Amino acid sequence: MHVLVMNSGSSSIKYELFDMDHATTLASGLVERIGEERGRARHHLGDDEVTEDEPIPDHDDGFRRVVAALDRAGLGEELGAIGHRVVHGGERFAEPTVLDDDAVEGIRAQIPLAPLHNPANVTGIEVARKLRPDLPQVAVFDTAFHRTMPPHAHRYAVPVEWYERHGVRRYGFHGTSHAFVAKQAAHHLGRPLEEVDLITLHLGNGASATAIAAGRSVDTSMGLSPLEGLVMGTRSGDLDPAVVFHVQREAGLEPAEVERMLNKQSGLKGLCGDNDLREIEHRAEAGDADAILALATYTHRVRKYVGAYLAALGGADALVFTAGVGENSPEVRERVLSGLEPLGISIDAERNAVRAPEGVVAIHDQHSTLSVLVVPTDEEREIAEQTVAAVTEQPSTG
């Protein structure tokens, strides 16, 4: 079966086509600047690359370009299903879901929980279902992996009616990434996923930590939205809620502006004006005080979560680094774990020098009681695998 994975943003469509029988990628691409004066579509079709620079008025036109590119390359005929990344499934969606009209309305109902993401996800789903009604289509939710969290981990200490009427609770995100690397880590350890306890660190421009007990998420750093938790590229992470009220009063900011600044102007960018860890590392090495502080704050927050999740789990079998920073920054990994020998964690400097590994790499030394692994993530492949599983178990109802 060939499975097309789609990730629809407000002005973009990212896609990847998988041959599931041979575990290979057949094509990938990005349609961007949708609705702008000048659009762009880039298609990687085997060894060929095609770029289209012209207006792309809407997602309908964008998806038509994807389908046309696949057809021109002779890759569209064997397409068997489409998997859609959906950021927020709320409390309704706990697993990949074959899409019908009712499911789409259910996803639309989660928009108040993810106003920045779910509207674009719904748009992509509607366009794909309209243009390819012959194919089963599946929604795979970033939040689904974390639906196994117990109430004491996912509930906030707020009035119960906030939870019951407005869904105020911890949902967690990056679930497809945490699920994928957990399986890869268990395979590397030579044990069933259900028998391992892990701490997974998805460190990229967005970042999150997850505590996994017996293969199931039991706590995670992101909450109601992707804003909570670790320091990120442009997001603040953990914050005293009173900060919001303080800057509204003292700076005269409207709630929407505070929300925008916490999501787009905070985190590493707020601390040093830059959200690219590579540039921040270069600046810190050159003695830039703001970059030094940003790097220290970023890694300190990750260390805190490692310690907290070791306590929550009562110990772990492995600690996993993944995503852009986790896979490519030896300095971040070393800063996060330095001095944690009393907790049973120590790494080998030469092994830790790895960047962009093609497979799982162990970077702990012989004294470490925990395995420390660098595991390349592949969220699109995880979505494709979950799509196949959902289609196999439950035929599409439209």
LINUR-V802768 format. One record per residue. N is the residue number from 1. PHI is phi in degrees with one decimal (999 if undefined). PSI is psi in radians with two decimals (NA if undefined). Layout:
n | phi | psi
N | PHI | PSI
N | PHI | PSI
This chain:
n | phi | psi
1 | 999 | 2.41
2 | -96.9 | 2.32
3 | -123.1 | 2.23
4 | -97.2 | 2.15
5 | -103.4 | 2.22
6 | -118.6 | 2.42
7 | -128.6 | 1.77
8 | -95.1 | 2.14
9 | -103.3 | -3.09
10 | -65.9 | -0.51
11 | -136.2 | 0.44
12 | -153.2 | 2.78
13 | -134.2 | 2.01
14 | -101.0 | 2.40
15 | -143.0 | 2.78
16 | -151.1 | 2.37
17 | -109.0 | 2.21
18 | -113.7 | 2.44
19 | -93.8 | 1.78
20 | -72.2 | -0.45
21 | -68.8 | -0.56
22 | -113.4 | 0.10
23 | 53.8 | 0.82
24 | -128.6 | 2.74
25 | -93.6 | 2.19
26 | -94.6 | -0.54
27 | -162.6 | 2.76
28 | -157.2 | 2.87
29 | 179.9 | 3.09
30 | -144.0 | 2.15
31 | -103.6 | 2.08
32 | -134.2 | 2.99
33 | 59.6 | 0.62
34 | -64.6 | 2.29
35 | 85.3 | -0.04
36 | -95.1 | 3.00
37 | -61.7 | -0.65
38 | -128.8 | 1.98
39 | -96.2 | 3.01
40 | -148.8 | 2.38
41 | -127.9 | 2.18
42 | -118.5 | 2.19
43 | -121.4 | 2.21
44 | -105.0 | 1.89
45 | -118.3 | 1.61
46 | 65.6 | -2.12
47 | -90.4 | -0.05
48 | -99.8 | 2.59
49 | -128.5 | 2.26
50 | -123.2 | 2.29
51 | -121.3 | 2.31
52 | -118.9 | 2.06
53 | -111.8 | 1.68
54 | -165.0 | 2.87
55 | -58.9 | 2.39
56 | -123.2 | 1.69
57 | -65.5 | -0.59
58 | -156.1 | 3.08
59 | -65.2 | -0.54
60 | -58.5 | -0.85
61 | -65.3 | -0.68
62 | -61.6 | -0.79
63 | -69.6 | -0.61
64 | -60.2 | -0.63
65 | -66.7 | -0.66
66 | -62.1 | -0.87
67 | -61.2 | -0.74
68 | -64.4 | -0.71
69 | -63.9 | -0.73
70 | -66.2 | -0.70
71 | -65.7 | -0.72
72 | -61.8 | -0.56
73 | -87.7 | 0.04
74 | 72.1 | 0.46
75 | -108.6 | -0.03
76 | -88.0 | -0.39
77 | -66.6 | -0.60
78 | -94.0 | 0.18
79 | -63.4 | 2.17
80 | -110.5 | -0.32
81 | -166.6 | 2.79
82 | -124.0 | 2.26
83 | -108.0 | 2.30
84 | -111.9 | 2.27
85 | -76.2 | 2.22
86 | -125.1 | 2.25
87 | -68.7 | -0.86
88 | -123.1 | 2.14
89 | -104.3 | -0.02
90 | 57.4 | -2.65
91 | -88.4 | -0.18
92 | -76.1 | -0.74
93 | -105.2 | 1.96
94 | -110.9 | 0.02
95 | -158.5 | 2.90
96 | -55.2 | 2.45
97 | -129.3 | 2.17
98 | -66.9 | 2.27
99 | -84.8 | 2.29
100 | -133.9 | -3.09
101 | -59.5 | -0.69
102 | -66.0 | -0.71
103 | -65.2 | -0.70
104 | -62.7 | -0.72
105 | -65.8 | -0.60
106 | -64.0 | -0.68
107 | -67.9 | -0.72
108 | -60.5 | -0.60
109 | -67.5 | -0.29
110 | -87.3 | -0.03
111 | -55.4 | -0.68
112 | -58.8 | -0.44
113 | -82.9 | -0.40
114 | -142.7 | 1.14
115 | -66.8 | -0.32
116 | -87.8 | -0.27
117 | -123.7 | -0.86
118 | -61.3 | -0.60
119 | -57.5 | -0.76
120 | -68.6 | -0.64
121 | -61.5 | -0.75
122 | -64.3 | -0.72
123 | -58.6 | -0.81
124 | -61.3 | -0.71
125 | -63.5 | -0.81
126 | -63.3 | -0.72
127 | -64.9 | -0.80
128 | -65.6 | -0.68
129 | -68.2 | -0.59
130 | -70.1 | -0.74
131 | -84.0 | -0.46
132 | -131.0 | 1.13
133 | -68.3 | -0.21
134 | -78.1 | -0.24
135 | -103.5 | 2.48
136 | -67.6 | 2.41
137 | -129.0 | 2.49
138 | -130.3 | 2.38
139 | -96.2 | 2.25
140 | -116.9 | 2.16
141 | -101.4 | 2.36
142 | -60.0 | -0.50
143 | -86.4 | -0.28
144 | -62.9 | -0.71
145 | -59.1 | -0.49
146 | -90.4 | 0.04
147 | -69.7 | -0.11
148 | -86.4 | -0.02
149 | -61.8 | 2.37
150 | -72.2 | 2.79
151 | -55.3 | -0.64
152 | -67.0 | -0.28
153 | -95.9 | -0.59
154 | -96.6 | -0.22
155 | -88.3 | 2.46
156 | -92.5 | 2.70
157 | -85.3 | 1.19
158 | -127.4 | 2.94
159 | -52.7 | 2.38
160 | -60.6 | -0.50
161 | -68.2 | -0.44
162 | -62.2 | -0.69
163 | -72.5 | -0.84
164 | -70.7 | -0.63
165 | -97.9 | -0.48
166 | -123.9 | 0.05
167 | 69.2 | 0.47
168 | -77.7 | 1.84
169 | -163.3 | 3.02
170 | -83.7 | 2.24
171 | -108.7 | -0.70
172 | 79.5 | 2.68
173 | -140.6 | -3.01
174 | 58.1 | 0.43
175 | -61.0 | -0.65
176 | -66.4 | -0.62
177 | -69.0 | -0.83
178 | -61.4 | -0.69
179 | -64.9 | -0.77
180 | -63.3 | -0.88
181 | -71.0 | -0.48
182 | -63.2 | -0.75
183 | -64.9 | -0.71
184 | -65.3 | -0.70
185 | -65.1 | -0.77
186 | -61.8 | -0.72
187 | -61.7 | -0.75
188 | -61.6 | -0.66
189 | -76.2 | -0.19
190 | 73.0 | 0.55
191 | -134.3 | 2.66
192 | -61.3 | 2.53
193 | -55.2 | -0.63
194 | -69.3 | -0.08
195 | -113.7 | 0.16
196 | -120.9 | 2.56
197 | -110.8 | 2.28
198 | -135.5 | 2.69
199 | -117.6 | 2.04
200 | -108.1 | 2.33
201 | -119.3 | 1.81
202 | -90.6 | 1.76
203 | -114.2 | 1.82
204 | -141.5 | -2.67
205 | -62.6 | -0.63
206 | -99.1 | 2.57
207 | -144.8 | 2.49
208 | -154.9 | 2.69
209 | -118.6 | 2.54
210 | -136.3 | 2.39
211 | -96.6 | 2.16
212 | -120.1 | 2.06
213 | -111.5 | 2.17
214 | 51.0 | 0.71
215 | 81.0 | 0.04
216 | -120.2 | 2.40
217 | -65.4 | 2.19
218 | -117.8 | -0.19
219 | -166.7 | 2.64
220 | -153.7 | 2.74
221 | -81.2 | -0.58
222 | -76.1 | 2.72
223 | -122.9 | -2.15
224 | -57.3 | -0.62
225 | -133.2 | 3.05
226 | -75.8 | 0.20
227 | -84.3 | -0.45
228 | -80.6 | 2.75
229 | 107.4 | -2.23
230 | -68.7 | 2.73
231 | -66.3 | 2.34
232 | -122.3 | -3.04
233 | -58.8 | -0.89
234 | -127.6 | 0.01
235 | -103.5 | 2.54
236 | -69.7 | -0.58
237 | 74.0 | -2.75
238 | -51.5 | 2.38
239 | -152.9 | 2.43
240 | -62.2 | 2.14
241 | -56.2 | -0.43
242 | -66.0 | -0.36
243 | -57.3 | -0.70
244 | -61.2 | -0.83
245 | -67.5 | -0.63
246 | -63.5 | -0.86
247 | -73.3 | -0.46
248 | -64.1 | -0.76
249 | -72.5 | -0.90
250 | -79.6 | -0.60
251 | -100.1 | -0.11
252 | 67.2 | 0.54
253 | -88.3 | 2.49
254 | -77.4 | 2.69
255 | -53.2 | -0.72
256 | -63.8 | -0.62
257 | -71.1 | -0.67
258 | -62.3 | -0.77
259 | -61.0 | -0.75
260 | -62.1 | -0.76
261 | -69.6 | -0.61
262 | -68.8 | -0.51
263 | -89.3 | -0.59
264 | -114.4 | -0.33
265 | -124.2 | 0.24
266 | -114.9 | -2.68
267 | 60.0 | -2.49
268 | -60.4 | -0.68
269 | -63.0 | -0.69
270 | -66.6 | -0.61
271 | -76.8 | -0.66
272 | -137.3 | 0.08
273 | 83.2 | 0.08
274 | -139.5 | 2.43
275 | -114.7 | 0.16
276 | -95.9 | 1.95
277 | -59.4 | -0.57
278 | -62.3 | -0.80
279 | -67.7 | -0.67
280 | -64.3 | -0.71
281 | -62.4 | -0.72
282 | -63.3 | -0.76
283 | -65.3 | -0.72
284 | -64.3 | -0.71
285 | -62.3 | -0.54
286 | -84.3 | -0.01
287 | 95.8 | 0.20
288 | -67.9 | 2.06
289 | -63.9 | -0.72
290 | -64.7 | -0.72
291 | -67.2 | -0.67
292 | -60.6 | -0.78
293 | -65.0 | -0.77
294 | -60.4 | -0.78
295 | -65.8 | -0.70
296 | -66.6 | -0.72
297 | -65.6 | -0.76
298 | -59.1 | -0.90
299 | -73.3 | -0.55
300 | -61.7 | -0.74
301 | -64.6 | -0.71
302 | -63.4 | -0.76
303 | -56.9 | -0.74
304 | -59.3 | -0.74
305 | -70.6 | -0.61
306 | -59.7 | -0.83
307 | -63.4 | -0.74
308 | -63.7 | -0.72
309 | -77.2 | -0.48
310 | -62.2 | -0.70
311 | -68.2 | -0.76
312 | -63.2 | -0.63
313 | -85.7 | -0.31
314 | 72.3 | 0.57
315 | 107.5 | 2.85
316 | -146.3 | 2.82
317 | -86.1 | -0.56
318 | -155.4 | 2.68
319 | -116.2 | 2.27
320 | -120.1 | 2.22
321 | -102.6 | 2.37
322 | -151.0 | 3.09
323 | 75.2 | -3.13
324 | -53.0 | -0.86
325 | -77.0 | -0.79
326 | -60.1 | -0.59
327 | -86.8 | -0.38
328 | -119.6 | -0.07
329 | -117.9 | 1.64
330 | -57.9 | -0.60
331 | -64.8 | -0.77
332 | -62.5 | -0.80
333 | -59.9 | -0.75
334 | -66.0 | -0.74
335 | -65.2 | -0.68
336 | -64.0 | -0.71
337 | -101.5 | -0.19
338 | -60.2 | 2.27
339 | 87.0 | 0.09
340 | -95.9 | 0.27
341 | -55.3 | -0.69
342 | -60.5 | -0.34
343 | -93.6 | 0.11
344 | 87.7 | 0.31
345 | -118.9 | 2.13
346 | -149.7 | 2.50
347 | -119.8 | 2.75
348 | -93.3 | 2.17
349 | -60.1 | -0.71
350 | -68.4 | -0.75
351 | -65.1 | -0.63
352 | -70.2 | -0.21
353 | -71.8 | -0.08
354 | -63.7 | 2.48
355 | -132.1 | 2.44
356 | 47.0 | 1.01
357 | -67.9 | 2.63
358 | -83.2 | -0.38
359 | -141.9 | -3.01
360 | -66.8 | 2.32
361 | -125.7 | 2.24
362 | -89.6 | 2.24
363 | -117.2 | 0.09
364 | -78.7 | 2.82
365 | -101.3 | -3.07
366 | -70.8 | -0.24
367 | -90.8 | -0.24
368 | -75.2 | 2.31
369 | -87.5 | -0.21
370 | -108.4 | 2.44
371 | -73.0 | 2.39
372 | -117.9 | 2.06
373 | -122.7 | 2.50
374 | -105.5 | 2.08
375 | -126.1 | 2.01
376 | -61.8 | 2.29
377 | -88.9 | 2.76
378 | -150.8 | 1.42
379 | -64.5 | -0.63
380 | -64.8 | -0.72
381 | -65.2 | -0.68
382 | -62.6 | -0.72
383 | -62.6 | -0.74
384 | -61.9 | -0.76
385 | -65.2 | -0.71
386 | -69.1 | -0.55
387 | -64.1 | -0.81
388 | -59.9 | -0.78
389 | -60.9 | -0.74
390 | -67.6 | -0.72
391 | -66.9 | -0.66
392 | -67.8 | -0.69
393 | -79.8 | -0.53
394 | -144.9 | 1.92
395 | -60.1 | 2.58
396 | -61.6 | 2.50
397 | -106.9 | 0.22
398 | 117.5 | NA
